[in-house]
C-alpha cells in the first residue's frame, strides 16, 4: 500500500483477561485477508525481562519464537491466526525498556542528564514501537498494550502512545479500547458505567479511544450502542460488540460481521476493496464447530489447573482435530496424582497420551508411570521435551533394567544419568534466556515414523531446554529397540525417539506446538490425533 505504516493501538479497561490478544489477532486476520501487510506487537508492563523465568501459574506458558526469544503467550495467538513468524521485535517488557535505558545511562549516553520516565523511558517505548518497521514494509502495525488502563505500570506506555500519535500525526493512528459490559442478573441488563469510567480514565491520560470494543455475554441493542457512543465520544458505528464465542477462531468472523475492519480502514483513511480471502478460515471454523466424531487424549502435566500453561498444545489439538474432522477432548491429568495403583482407572479409557514439557522433579514419577502404561498397552504416545526425556528414563528403567536411571536435573547423584546437562550449559549460572532456544535443524532417518509424518528428511523445530539424552547410553538403548529417528546434524544431539513395535510412540526434544497454526496444523499433532482415533476405533469405542 505505502512505505509509511499506519498504527493501531489496542488498550484494555475494567478487567484483565478480556482478550486483547484475540481481538488484535482477529483484526489483523481481517486486514490480512484484504491483502494488506499486517503485523502485531505486544508490550507487557511487568518488570521481568521476559516470561522465561516465570512460573506458568503466574503468566501461562512461555512462547518461543524462531529466533529464540522467550515471549508472552499472545505472540502464539498472533502466529496461529496470521500464519506468520514473530521475533524479538514483536514483544517488549517494562524490564527490557528500563534495562536498555539504564545501560545507556551507565555508558554516559545521556551526557549527565537526569534520567526520568519522561522523556527517557517513553522515548525508548516509542523507539521500540517503530523498531518492527525495519524488518519489513508493513501497511498496518497493531500494538497491543498489556495490562489495564489505570494500572500504575501501564502509565508510561499510555503516555508514550499519546506522544507517538502526536508526533506521527493523529490521522496516521487509532486507538481501540477493549472494555467489559457486565450483565447484572438482578436488574436484567447490561451496564455501561464501567466502560464509561474506563474510557474517561484513558482520556485523563491524554488518549482518546477511536473505537470501543465491548466484551459481553449478551447481545447489545442499538440504544445501548448509542449510549456508549454518546458518553465515550465515538460514533455509533465505532461501538463494536464482542460477544462470547464458542471458539476463539470464530472471533474474526464475528468482528467481520461487526464491520470492525471497515471502521478501522475508514478511520485510517485507507482505500481498500471489500474483497476478502476468507474462505479457508471459515472452512476451518466450520470443521472446529462441526466435528464428525471425538477422540479422548490425556494431557499429563503438573500445571494442568491453569489452561494457559499448555496453551499452544491445546490449540495444536484444535488445529489437528479440525484437519481430521474430529473434536479432541483433552483430559487434563495431574502427574502428581498418578501412581501404579490408579493407572488403569486414570488412563485405560484414553485414546492417546501426551506427556507435557516442564521443569523440575515434581510429578515426574507419575509421568514415567503414564509412559510405561502407554508403551505396554499400545496407546499412542507423544512426549514433548521433558516428556521425551521421561520416555528415555522409563525405557532405561524398565527395558534396560537400570532401576536408578534418571536425569541429573532431578538427581545429580544418579549412577545412570541417561539424561544429563548439555555440555554448553554446565558453566551457566544465570537462568534467563540461557537455555537452548529457538529454531534448530534436525535430520530424520529414512522410513522412520518421524520421516513419514513430515514427508521429508530435513526439518527445523523450536527448542527450550537445558538437558539432553546422554550419548553414553545411546548404544545400549538402541540395542534394546529404542530408535533415534531425529538427530541434530551439527551436534548429533538426539531430537526424536520412537519405537518400532508400537502403533505410534514418539518423543521429541523440541516443541512442535509452537509452529502449529490454524490453517497449517503441525504434522506431528495431525498424525498423533489420527493414530489416537484409530486406537479408539480398534477398541470399539466409536
Long-range contacts (C-beta under 8 A, 24 or more apart in sequence): 1-36, 1-37, 1-139, 1-270, 1-272, 2-139, 3-137, 4-172, 5-133, 5-137, 5-138, 5-139, 5-140, 5-141, 6-139, 6-140, 6-141, 6-172, 6-173, 6-268, 6-270, 7-129, 7-140, 7-141, 7-142, 7-143, 7-164, 7-165, 7-168, 7-172, 7-173, 7-174, 8-140, 8-141, 8-142, 8-143, 8-173, 8-174, 8-175, 8-176, 8-264, 8-268, 9-142, 9-143, 9-145, 9-161, 9-165, 9-173, 9-174, 9-175, 9-176, 10-142, 10-143, 10-144, 10-145, 10-175, 10-176, 10-177, 10-178, 11-145, 11-149, 11-158, 11-161, 11-175, 11-176, 11-177, 11-178, 11-202, 11-207, 11-209, 12-145, 12-147, 12-148, 12-149, 12-177, 12-178, 12-179, 13-148, 13-149, 13-150, 13-177, 13-178, 13-179, 13-180, 13-194, 13-195, 13-198, 13-199, 13-201, 13-202, 14-148, 14-179, 14-180, 14-194, 14-195, 14-197, 14-198, 15-148, 15-180, 16-147, 16-148, 18-178, 18-179, 18-180, 18-215, 19-178, 19-215, 19-242, 19-248, 19-251, 20-74, 20-144, 20-145, 20-146, 20-178, 21-73, 21-74, 21-77, 21-78, 21-144, 22-77, 22-248, 22-251, 23-176, 23-178, 23-213, 23-242, 23-251, 23-255, 24-74, 24-78, 24-142, 24-144, 25-74, 25-77, 25-78, 25-80, 25-81, 25-82, 25-252, 26-81, 26-251, 26-252, 26-254, 26-255, 26-260, 27-142, 27-176, 27-255, 27-260, 27-261, 27-264, 28-78, 28-81, 28-82, 28-140, 28-142, 29-81, 29-82, 29-252, 29-281, 30-252, 30-255, 30-256, 30-260, 30-261, 30-276, 30-278, 31-139, 31-140, 31-261, 31-264, 31-265, 32-82, 33-276, 33-277, 33-278, 33-281, 34-261, 34-265, 34-272, 34-273, 34-275, 34-276, 35-272, 35-277, 36-139, 36-140, 36-270, 36-272, 37-136, 37-137, 37-138, 37-139, 37-140, 38-82, 38-138, 38-139, 38-140, 38-141, 38-142, 39-78, 39-82, 39-84, 39-86, 39-90, 39-132, 39-136, 39-138, 39-141, 39-142, 40-78, 40-82, 40-86, 40-90, 40-141, 40-142, 40-143, 40-144, 41-89, 41-90, 41-91, 41-92, 41-129, 41-132, 41-141, 41-142, 41-143, 41-144, 42-71, 42-72, 42-74, 42-75, 42-78, 42-90, 42-91, 42-92, 42-143, 42-144, 42-146, 43-91, 43-92, 43-93, 43-125, 43-128, 43-129, 43-143, 43-144, 43-145, 43-146, 43-157, 44-72, 44-91, 44-92, 44-93, 44-94, 44-146, 44-147, 45-93, 45-94, 45-145, 45-146, 45-147, 45-151, 45-153, 45-154, 45-157, 46-93, 46-94, 46-95, 46-146, 46-153, 47-93, 47-94, 47-95, 47-98, 47-153, 48-93, 48-95, 49-93, 49-95, 49-96, 49-99, 49-432, 49-433, 50-91, 50-93, 50-95, 50-96, 50-432, 50-433, 52-431, 52-432, 52-433, 52-435, 53-431, 53-432, 56-303, 56-306, 56-308, 56-309, 57-303, 57-305, 57-306, 57-309, 59-308, 60-306, 60-308, 60-309, 60-311, 61-308, 61-309, 61-310, 61-311, 61-312, 62-464, 63-311, 63-312, 63-514, 64-437, 64-438, 64-462, 64-463, 64-464, 64-511, 64-514, 65-90, 65-438, 65-462, 66-438, 66-439, 66-462, 67-438, 67-439, 68-437, 68-438, 68-439, 69-437, 69-438, 70-433, 70-437, 70-464, 72-146, 73-308, 73-311, 73-312, 74-144, 76-311, 76-312, 76-315, 76-514, 77-248, 79-517, 80-315, 80-319, 80-516, 80-517, 80-518, 81-249, 81-252, 81-517, 81-518, 83-517, 83-518, 83-519, 83-520, 87-135, 89-128, 89-131, 89-132, 89-134, 89-135, 90-132, 92-125, 92-128, 94-153, 94-156, 97-121, 97-124, 97-125, 97-128, 97-156, 100-124, 117-156, 117-159, 118-156, 118-159, 121-156, 121-160, 122-156, 122-159, 122-160, 122-163, 125-156, 125-157, 125-160, 126-160, 126-163, 126-164, 126-167, 129-160, 129-164, 139-270, 140-268, 140-270, 149-177, 149-198, 149-201, 149-202, 149-205, 150-198, 150-201, 155-205, 158-202, 158-205, 158-206, 158-207, 159-205, 159-206, 161-207, 162-205, 162-206, 162-207, 165-207, 171-268, 171-269, 172-268, 173-268, 174-210, 174-211, 174-264, 174-267, 174-268, 175-202, 175-207, 175-208, 175-209, 175-210, 175-211, 176-209, 176-210, 176-211, 176-212, 176-213, 176-264, 177-202, 177-209, 177-211, 177-212, 177-213, 178-213, 178-215, 178-242, 179-212, 179-213, 179-214, 179-215, 180-214, 180-215, 180-216, 181-214, 181-215, 181-216, 181-220, 181-224, 183-216, 183-217, 183-218, 190-216, 190-218, 190-220, 190-224, 192-224, 192-227, 192-228, 192-231, 195-228, 195-232, 196-228, 196-231, 196-232, 199-231, 199-232, 199-233, 203-233, 208-233, 209-233, 209-234, 210-234, 210-238, 210-267, 211-238, 211-239, 211-240, 211-260, 211-263, 211-264, 211-267, 212-238, 212-239, 212-240, 213-240, 213-242, 213-260, 214-239, 214-240, 214-241, 214-242, 215-242, 216-241, 216-242, 216-243, 216-244, 217-243, 217-244, 218-243, 219-243, 237-263, 238-263, 238-267, 246-289, 247-285, 247-288, 247-289, 247-318, 249-281, 249-284, 249-285, 249-288, 249-318, 249-518, 250-285, 250-289, 252-278, 252-281, 253-281, 253-282, 253-285, 280-519, 281-518, 281-519, 284-322, 284-518, 284-519, 287-322, 287-323, 287-325, 288-318, 288-321, 288-322, 291-321, 291-322, 291-325, 291-326, 291-327, 292-325, 292-326, 293-325, 293-326, 293-327, 293-533, 293-542, 294-326, 294-327, 294-328, 294-329, 295-321, 295-326, 295-327, 295-328, 295-329, 295-351, 295-352, 295-529, 295-532, 295-533, 295-536, 296-329, 296-331, 296-349, 296-350, 296-351, 296-352, 296-532, 296-536, 297-328, 297-329, 297-330, 297-331, 297-350, 297-351, 297-352, 297-353, 297-354, 297-528, 297-529, 297-532, 298-330, 298-331, 298-333, 298-346, 298-347, 298-350, 298-352, 298-353, 298-354, 298-370, 299-330, 299-331, 299-332, 299-333, 299-354, 299-356, 300-333, 300-335, 300-338, 300-353, 300-354, 300-355, 300-356, 300-366, 300-367, 300-370, 300-387, 301-332, 301-333, 301-334, 301-335, 301-355, 301-356, 301-358, 301-363, 302-334, 302-335, 302-336, 302-356, 302-358, 302-362, 302-363, 303-356, 303-358, 304-332, 304-333, 304-334, 305-334, 310-356, 312-511, 312-513, 312-514, 312-516, 313-354, 313-356, 313-384, 313-513, 315-513, 315-516, 316-512, 316-513, 316-516, 316-521, 316-522, 316-525, 317-525, 317-529, 318-518, 319-516, 319-517, 319-518, 319-520, 319-521, 319-522, 319-525, 320-516, 320-521, 320-522, 320-525, 320-526, 320-528, 320-529, 321-529, 322-521, 323-521, 323-526, 323-529, 324-526, 324-529, 324-530, 324-533, 326-529, 326-533, 328-529, 333-370, 334-363, 334-366, 335-363, 335-364, 335-366, 335-367, 335-370, 336-362, 336-363, 336-366, 337-366, 338-365, 338-366, 338-367, 338-369, 338-370, 339-365, 339-366, 339-369, 340-369, 343-369, 343-370, 343-373, 347-373, 347-374, 347-379, 348-377, 350-379, 351-379, 351-380, 351-532, 351-533, 351-535, 351-536, 351-539, 351-541, 352-379, 352-380, 352-381, 352-382, 352-504, 352-528, 352-529, 352-531, 352-532, 352-535, 353-379, 353-380, 353-381, 353-382, 354-381, 354-382, 354-383, 354-384, 354-387, 354-528, 355-381, 355-382, 355-383, 355-384, 355-386, 355-387, 355-390, 355-391, 356-384, 356-386, 356-387, 357-384, 357-385, 357-386, 357-387, 357-464, 357-465, 357-511, 358-385, 358-386, 359-386, 359-409, 360-409, 360-410, 361-409, 361-410, 361-411, 364-390, 364-410, 368-393, 368-394, 368-397, 372-398, 374-505, 375-499, 375-502, 375-505, 378-502, 378-503, 378-535, 379-535, 380-503, 380-504, 380-505, 380-528, 380-531, 380-532, 380-535, 381-502, 381-504, 381-505, 381-506, 381-507, 382-506, 382-507, 382-508, 382-524, 382-528, 383-506, 383-507, 383-508, 384-507, 384-508, 384-510, 384-511, 384-512, 384-513, 385-463, 385-464, 385-465, 385-508, 385-509, 385-510, 385-511, 386-465, 387-507, 388-496, 388-497, 388-507, 388-508, 388-509, 389-419, 389-467, 389-469, 389-507, 389-509, 391-497, 391-505, 391-507, 392-418, 392-419, 392-469, 392-477, 392-482, 392-497, 392-507, 393-418, 393-419, 395-477, 395-480, 395-482, 396-473, 396-477, 399-480, 399-481, 399-482, 400-473, 400-476, 400-477, 400-480, 407-467, 408-467, 409-466, 409-467, 416-473, 417-470, 418-469, 418-470, 418-473, 418-477, 419-467, 419-468, 419-469, 419-470, 420-467, 420-468, 420-470, 421-466, 421-467, 421-468, 422-466, 422-467, 422-468, 422-493, 425-466, 425-467, 435-463, 435-464, 435-465, 435-466, 436-463, 436-464, 436-465, 436-466, 437-462, 437-463, 437-464, 438-462, 438-463, 439-463, 440-488, 440-495, 440-510, 441-488, 441-489, 441-490, 442-486, 442-487, 442-488, 442-489, 442-495, 442-496, 442-510, 443-486, 443-487, 443-488, 443-489, 444-485, 444-486, 444-496, 445-483, 445-484, 445-485, 445-486, 445-487, 448-483, 448-485, 448-486, 448-496, 448-498, 449-485, 449-498, 449-504, 449-505, 449-506, 450-485, 450-486, 450-496, 450-498, 450-506, 451-485, 453-506, 453-523, 453-524, 453-527, 454-523, 455-523, 459-486, 461-495, 461-508, 461-510, 461-511, 461-512, 461-515, 462-510, 462-511, 462-514, 462-515, 463-509, 463-510, 463-511, 464-511, 465-509, 468-493, 468-494, 468-509, 469-493, 469-494, 469-497, 469-509, 503-531, 503-534, 503-535, 504-528, 504-531, 504-532
